Amino acid sequence: MFVSPLFEVEEKSGANFGEFAGWNMPMTYSSYQEEHLAVRNSVAVFDLSHMGRLRVKGRAEELEELIAKELNGSPGQMIGPTAFLNDRGGFIDDVMTYKISDSDFLLVTNATNREKVIKWIKSNSSLDVEDLTFSLAMIAIQGKKVKEIFNVDEIPHMTFKLNVSYMGMKVFLLSRSGWTGEDGIEVWAEPEIAGAIFTKLAQNGVKPAGLVTRDSIRQEMGYLLYGEDIDESVTPVEARYWVFSLSKGFVGKDAIVEQLRNGVSKIRFGFKMKKGMRVIPRRGMEVTSLGSKVGYVTSSTFSPFLNRVIGMGYISPQHFFLGYSTTVEIRGKTYEIKMDDFPFI
């Protein structure tokens, strides 16, 4: 199992560690409810070193053919989220792209898919792929008050700078981005520097937050998690995840076009449960309507911000009625869930 390069720093901060995608990562520090509300009401810092960080060099046309969104932005822009798809339009992975130049790109992959993406690119192109995952750590500072605490205006949203100073230390990448729905920045740096920044942030009142919080935060926004909500059997159309551009060619485009013309057999939906209900539907549990199975759950959690259980899953398009209350089966009992759309906050 891989270990976070910030392990010692995080252990001193009281982290509770657990396995995720083959990595030993901080799950919580205090309680995920406190960490969750810190993001929504103040600022928190996450260790994201388990995610894949790749540098891809070569002809942009070759990467364009493999990736589902156009790469025609200016250098310094982030392009995404986008995805690598298989011939059936299913997700090989959803990724974030950073354009350094017309022949030099950075990618962030899901932790579980890093090796698969490297193999996919190398087997389908002549592009050079450098794996930066183990030489650079990655942290994210996210929260409603991040702008009040840090000078982030010098970096516009969805842009990045390379080899700059942050908190008096040289970092490889500084971007105005995140995956929480709040404002924030993300930092790639050598592990020692990332650890020093993490410690300095914590000493200055920024709350360390773990991956359990990361999961509850992303569900409030309706963001998807690979392996839970999407995989190679699910397409962007079914997931309502608009990570492609039909103005260009890419692997999987024909399947996407066919679904857009003829429709799909399942569609992603969101749901909320009534306040006071603390039972949480698990992945794969059946969604039923008047006794008939019409869908299934992929993710669910308790939202401390909304003070209720939320979740998402897939449902037959013929039964996708926003605002309608249907049911989910949990250990032989039926509970009411109300269809809602994202984001929940």
C-alpha positions as CSV (number, residue, x, y, z in Angstrom):
1,M,0.0,0.0,0.0
2,F,1.2,3.5,-0.8
3,V,1.6,6.0,2.1
4,S,0.9,9.7,1.9
5,P,4.2,11.6,1.7
6,L,2.7,13.9,4.4
7,F,2.1,11.0,6.8
8,E,4.3,12.2,9.7
9,V,3.0,15.8,9.5
10,E,-0.6,14.6,9.4
11,E,-0.1,12.1,12.3
12,K,1.1,15.0,14.4
13,S,-2.1,16.8,13.5
14,G,-4.2,13.9,14.9
15,A,-5.1,12.2,11.6
16,N,-7.0,8.9,11.6
17,F,-5.7,7.0,8.6
18,G,-7.4,4.4,6.4
19,E,-7.0,2.7,3.0
20,F,-8.4,4.4,-0.1
21,A,-7.6,3.2,-3.6
22,G,-4.4,1.5,-2.4
23,W,-3.2,4.5,-0.4
24,N,-3.0,5.0,3.4
25,M,-4.6,8.4,3.7
26,P,-6.1,10.7,6.4
27,M,-9.8,9.8,6.7
28,T,-10.6,12.3,9.5
29,Y,-8.8,14.5,12.0
30,S,-11.6,15.5,14.4
31,S,-15.0,14.7,13.1
32,Y,-16.0,14.8,9.4
33,Q,-19.0,17.0,10.4
34,E,-16.6,19.7,11.9
35,E,-14.3,19.4,8.9
36,H,-17.2,19.6,6.4
37,L,-18.6,22.8,8.1
38,A,-15.1,24.3,8.1
39,V,-15.1,24.1,4.3
40,R,-18.6,25.6,4.0
41,N,-18.1,28.3,6.6
42,S,-14.4,29.0,6.8
43,V,-11.3,27.2,5.3
44,A,-9.9,23.7,5.4
45,V,-6.8,22.0,3.9
46,F,-6.9,18.5,2.3
47,D,-4.0,16.1,1.3
48,L,-4.7,14.9,-2.2
49,S,-1.4,13.2,-2.8
50,H,-3.1,9.9,-3.6
51,M,-4.4,11.3,-6.9
52,G,-2.4,10.7,-10.1
53,R,-0.2,13.6,-11.4
54,L,1.1,13.1,-14.9
55,R,3.0,15.2,-17.4
56,V,2.2,14.4,-21.1
57,K,4.4,15.7,-23.9
58,G,4.1,15.4,-27.6
59,R,1.7,16.3,-30.4
60,A,-1.5,17.9,-29.0
61,E,-3.5,16.2,-31.9
62,E,-2.7,12.8,-30.4
63,L,-4.0,13.8,-27.0
64,E,-7.0,15.5,-28.6
65,E,-8.0,12.1,-30.2
66,L,-7.9,10.4,-26.8
67,I,-9.5,13.0,-24.6
68,A,-13.1,14.1,-24.8
69,K,-12.8,17.9,-24.6
70,E,-11.0,20.4,-26.8
71,L,-7.5,21.4,-25.7
72,N,-7.5,24.7,-27.5
73,G,-7.2,27.0,-24.4
74,S,-4.3,29.3,-23.7
75,P,-1.2,28.2,-21.8
76,G,-1.8,28.5,-18.1
77,Q,-5.5,27.4,-18.4
78,M,-7.1,24.4,-16.9
79,I,-9.3,22.4,-19.2
80,G,-11.8,20.2,-17.5
81,P,-13.1,18.2,-16.0
82,T,-12.9,16.0,-19.1
83,A,-12.4,12.3,-19.6
84,F,-10.8,9.4,-21.4
85,L,-13.5,7.1,-22.7
86,N,-13.6,3.6,-24.2
87,D,-15.1,2.7,-27.6
88,R,-18.6,2.3,-25.9
89,G,-18.3,5.8,-24.4
90,G,-17.7,4.4,-20.9
91,F,-15.4,6.2,-18.5
92,I,-11.8,5.0,-18.4
93,D,-11.3,7.9,-16.1
94,D,-12.4,11.5,-15.6
95,V,-9.4,13.9,-15.4
96,M,-8.4,17.5,-15.0
97,T,-6.1,18.9,-17.7
98,Y,-3.5,21.7,-17.4
99,K,-2.1,23.3,-20.6
100,I,1.5,24.4,-20.2
101,S,2.0,24.7,-24.0
102,D,0.7,23.2,-27.3
103,S,2.9,20.2,-26.7
104,D,3.1,20.0,-22.9
105,F,0.2,19.1,-20.5
106,L,-0.4,18.1,-17.0
107,L,-3.2,15.7,-15.9
108,V,-4.7,14.8,-12.6
109,T,-6.3,11.3,-12.6
110,N,-8.3,9.4,-10.0
111,A,-5.9,7.4,-7.7
112,T,-7.3,4.1,-8.7
113,N,-6.9,4.8,-12.4
114,R,-3.3,6.3,-12.6
115,E,-1.7,3.2,-14.0
116,K,-4.6,2.5,-16.3
117,V,-4.4,6.0,-17.8
118,I,-0.7,5.8,-18.3
119,K,-1.1,2.5,-20.1
120,W,-4.0,3.8,-22.2
121,I,-2.1,6.9,-23.4
122,K,1.1,4.9,-24.2
123,S,-0.8,2.1,-26.0
124,N,-2.8,4.5,-28.2
125,S,-0.3,7.3,-29.0
126,S,3.4,8.2,-29.2
127,L,3.0,10.7,-26.4
128,D,5.6,10.7,-23.6
129,V,4.1,10.3,-20.2
130,E,6.0,11.2,-17.0
131,D,4.5,10.1,-13.7
132,L,5.0,12.9,-11.1
133,T,2.8,11.3,-8.5
134,F,5.6,10.2,-6.2
135,S,7.9,13.1,-6.6
136,L,5.3,15.8,-5.9
137,A,2.7,16.0,-3.1
138,M,-0.7,17.7,-3.7
139,I,-2.7,19.7,-1.2
140,A,-5.9,21.8,-1.6
141,I,-6.9,24.8,0.5
142,Q,-10.7,25.2,0.2
143,G,-13.4,27.2,1.8
144,K,-15.9,30.1,1.8
145,K,-13.4,32.5,3.5
146,V,-10.3,31.5,1.5
147,K,-10.4,34.9,-0.2
148,E,-10.5,36.7,3.1
149,I,-7.5,34.8,4.4
150,F,-5.3,34.3,1.4
151,N,-4.4,36.6,-1.6
152,V,-5.8,34.4,-4.3
153,D,-6.9,37.1,-6.8
154,E,-3.6,37.1,-8.6
155,I,-4.6,33.7,-10.1
156,P,-8.0,33.8,-11.9
157,H,-10.3,30.8,-11.6
158,M,-9.3,27.7,-13.5
159,T,-5.8,29.0,-14.2
160,F,-2.4,27.9,-12.8
161,K,1.2,29.1,-12.5
162,L,4.3,27.0,-12.4
163,N,7.5,27.4,-10.3
164,V,6.2,30.2,-8.1
165,S,6.5,31.1,-4.4
166,Y,3.7,30.3,-2.1
167,M,3.8,31.2,1.7
168,G,7.5,31.9,1.1
169,M,8.3,28.5,-0.4
170,K,8.9,27.4,-4.0
171,V,6.2,25.2,-5.3
172,F,5.9,23.4,-8.7
173,L,2.2,24.4,-9.4
174,L,-0.3,26.8,-7.9
175,S,-3.8,26.7,-9.3
176,R,-7.1,28.5,-8.5
177,S,-9.3,25.4,-8.5
178,G,-10.8,22.7,-6.3
179,W,-13.5,20.1,-6.0
180,T,-15.6,21.3,-3.2
181,G,-17.8,24.0,-4.7
182,E,-16.0,26.7,-2.7
183,D,-13.2,29.0,-3.7
184,G,-9.7,27.7,-3.2
185,I,-6.3,26.9,-4.5
186,E,-4.4,23.7,-5.1
187,V,-0.6,23.2,-4.7
188,W,1.8,20.7,-6.1
189,A,5.2,20.7,-4.4
190,E,8.0,18.5,-3.2
191,P,6.8,16.5,-0.2
192,E,8.9,18.4,2.3
193,I,7.6,21.8,1.1
194,A,4.0,20.6,1.0
195,G,4.4,19.3,4.5
196,A,5.8,22.6,5.7
197,I,2.9,24.5,4.1
198,F,0.4,22.0,5.6
199,T,1.9,22.6,9.0
200,K,1.9,26.3,8.7
201,L,-1.7,26.4,7.5
202,A,-2.8,24.3,10.5
203,Q,-0.9,26.5,12.9
204,N,-2.7,29.5,11.5
205,G,-6.1,28.0,12.1
206,V,-6.9,26.3,8.8
207,K,-8.6,23.1,9.7
208,P,-7.1,19.8,8.3
209,A,-9.8,17.7,6.6
210,G,-9.8,14.1,5.6
211,L,-11.2,12.0,2.7
212,V,-14.5,11.3,4.6
213,T,-15.2,15.0,4.4
214,R,-14.0,15.1,0.8
215,D,-16.7,12.6,0.0
216,S,-19.6,14.4,1.9
217,I,-18.6,17.7,0.3
218,R,-18.5,16.4,-3.2
219,Q,-21.9,14.8,-2.8
220,E,-23.5,18.1,-1.8
221,M,-22.3,19.5,-5.2
222,G,-23.3,16.4,-7.2
223,Y,-19.7,15.7,-8.1
224,L,-19.0,12.1,-9.2
225,L,-16.5,9.6,-7.7
226,Y,-14.9,7.0,-10.0
227,G,-15.7,3.5,-8.9
228,E,-18.9,4.6,-7.1
229,D,-20.9,6.8,-9.6
230,I,-19.0,6.2,-12.8
231,D,-16.9,3.4,-14.4
232,E,-16.3,1.9,-17.8
233,S,-20.0,0.8,-18.0
234,V,-21.3,4.3,-17.6
235,T,-21.2,7.1,-20.2
236,P,-21.1,10.9,-19.7
237,V,-24.7,11.2,-21.1
238,E,-26.1,8.7,-18.6
239,A,-24.1,10.5,-15.8
240,R,-25.2,13.9,-17.0
241,Y,-21.5,14.8,-16.8
242,W,-20.7,17.2,-19.6
243,V,-17.1,16.5,-20.1
244,F,-17.0,16.2,-23.9
245,S,-17.2,18.4,-27.0
246,L,-18.9,17.2,-30.1
247,S,-17.0,19.7,-32.3
248,K,-14.0,17.4,-32.4
249,G,-13.2,13.7,-32.7
250,F,-12.4,11.5,-29.8
251,V,-12.5,7.8,-28.8
252,G,-16.1,7.1,-27.7
253,K,-17.7,9.9,-29.6
254,D,-19.8,7.6,-31.8
255,A,-21.4,6.0,-28.8
256,I,-22.1,9.4,-27.2
257,V,-23.7,10.7,-30.4
258,E,-25.9,7.6,-30.6
259,Q,-27.2,8.1,-27.0
260,L,-27.9,11.8,-27.6
261,R,-29.9,10.8,-30.7
262,N,-31.7,7.8,-29.4
263,G,-31.8,8.2,-25.6
264,V,-30.5,6.2,-22.7
265,S,-31.8,3.4,-20.5
266,K,-30.6,4.9,-17.2
267,I,-29.9,8.5,-16.0
268,R,-28.2,9.9,-12.9
269,F,-30.5,11.4,-10.3
270,G,-30.0,13.0,-6.9
271,F,-32.1,12.5,-3.8
272,K,-32.7,13.8,-0.3
273,M,-34.3,12.1,2.7
274,K,-36.5,13.8,5.3
275,K,-34.7,15.6,8.2
276,G,-34.4,13.3,11.2
277,M,-33.9,10.2,9.1
278,R,-30.3,9.0,9.7
279,V,-30.4,5.7,7.9
280,I,-28.0,5.9,4.9
281,P,-28.6,3.9,1.7
282,R,-25.6,2.0,0.5
283,R,-24.2,1.5,-3.0
284,G,-26.3,-0.9,-5.0
285,M,-29.5,-0.7,-2.9
286,E,-32.6,-0.7,-5.0
287,V,-34.8,2.3,-5.8
288,T,-38.4,1.3,-6.1
289,S,-41.6,3.0,-7.3
290,L,-44.9,1.5,-6.2
291,G,-43.1,-1.9,-5.6
292,S,-41.2,-2.0,-8.9
293,K,-37.5,-1.6,-9.2
294,V,-36.7,1.5,-11.2
295,G,-33.1,2.3,-10.2
296,Y,-30.2,1.9,-7.7
297,V,-28.1,4.0,-5.4
298,T,-24.4,4.7,-6.1
299,S,-23.4,7.2,-3.3
300,S,-25.1,8.5,-0.1
301,T,-24.0,10.3,3.0
302,F,-25.2,12.5,5.8
303,S,-24.8,16.2,5.0
304,P,-23.9,18.2,8.1
305,F,-24.6,21.5,6.2
306,L,-28.1,20.4,5.1
307,N,-28.7,18.3,8.2
308,R,-30.2,15.4,6.2
309,V,-29.2,12.4,4.2
310,I,-28.4,13.0,0.5
311,G,-27.3,10.8,-2.3
312,M,-27.3,9.9,-6.0
313,G,-27.8,7.0,-8.2
314,Y,-29.2,5.9,-11.6
315,I,-32.9,5.5,-12.5
316,S,-35.0,4.6,-15.5
317,P,-35.6,7.9,-17.5
318,Q,-39.3,7.0,-17.6
319,H,-39.3,7.3,-13.8
320,F,-37.1,10.4,-13.5
321,F,-39.6,13.0,-12.0
322,L,-37.8,15.8,-10.2
323,G,-39.6,16.6,-6.9
324,Y,-41.3,13.2,-6.8
325,S,-40.9,11.0,-3.7
326,T,-40.0,7.4,-4.4
327,T,-38.5,4.8,-2.2
328,V,-35.3,2.9,-1.4
329,E,-35.0,-0.5,0.1
330,I,-32.6,-0.7,3.1
331,R,-32.3,-4.1,4.8
332,G,-35.8,-5.1,4.0
333,K,-37.4,-1.8,5.0
334,T,-38.7,0.9,2.6
335,Y,-37.7,4.5,3.1
336,E,-38.9,7.6,1.3
337,I,-36.5,9.6,-0.9
338,K,-37.3,12.7,-2.8
339,M,-35.7,13.2,-6.3
340,D,-33.7,16.4,-6.5
341,D,-31.1,18.0,-8.7
342,F,-27.5,19.1,-8.2
343,P,-26.1,21.0,-6.5
344,F,-28.0,20.4,-3.3
345,I,-26.7,23.6,-1.7
